[in-house]
Amino acid sequence: MEPNAQVRFSPPRATDGGLTPALITAWVGVLFAGAIFGFFYAWVCSTMWGLDEADPRVAIAAMQAMNASVRNAVFFPAFFLTPVVLGLAAALAWRERRRVSSRLLLAAAAVYLLGGLILTMTVNVPMNEALGDVAVPSDLDEARMVWRDYSGRWQLFNQLRTVASGVSLALASAALVLLHRRSGHEADR
């Protein structure tokens, strides 16, 4: 290299298989989608079953405490920003002419937005707020009725948002695999 020669640096592009804005953003989207799927899944396979086995007075008080604590800075990115990050990744992939990946990421964003975020805000959160307004009954039978009325319906909608989040994660993961390949592949045109 000559002493006065200019060294040109250009960020990696999709055509050379490097780290592109779409690829990086898709990785973050998959991370967020996986985090929120895991959060909802844990409620399905352990938390609610455990609360259902507990004294309903304890279950009501525990659920009230968990619902009060979930609104925090650690939960916020995965819950609220997953569709934003996936939508941004879709736009960046489109700009990089990665059409299939873009569509998959857009579908992942839409599935989570509708089946995860909006479902939660319109069904689970109002149920949580209503339960939060209940004074924990001292009478065991009354507490059983309150918990039974809450738990079954809440779990149904939690299972729906878990499935939606899992589908979103699968779509985003498929897009990430395609983005990680070199753009010359016909699979992502």
C-alpha positions, 0 to 999 in steps of 0.5 A: 500500500502506498504511503498516501493511499486512502483507506476506505472503510465501508460498513458491511453490506448484505451482498458480502454477508457481513453484519448489516443493519437488518441482521443486527436489528433482527437479532435484537428482535429475536432476542426480545421475541424469545424473552417475551415468549419465555415470560408468557410460557413460564406462566403457562407451565409453572406459575399458574399451576402452582397458584392453582394448587395454593390456598386461594387467598395466597394465590390472590395475594401473590397474583396481586403482588406479581402484577404490581411488580411486573411494570418495570424497566426489565420487562418493558423492552421485551413486552413493548418494543418487540413489535417495534424492533421487528418492524424496524428490522423488516424495513431494514431488510426491505431496504437491503432487498431481502424481501422474504426476510422482510415479510417474515419479520413484518409478520412476526411483528404483526402476530406479536402486536395483535396476539401478544401486546394488544391481547394482553392490554385488552384482556389480561391487564384489565383482569389483573387490575380488577383482581388488584381491586379485590380485598383478599377474602378471609373466607376460604370458599369466597376466595376459591370463587374469586380465584376460580373465576379469575384463573381459568379465563386468565390462563386461556388468554395467557395461552393464546398470547404464548402461542402468538409469541411463539409464532412470532419468535419462529417467524423472526428466527426464520427471517434471521436464518435467511438474513444470515445467508449471503444475499445471492440466495434465491430463498430471500428474493 
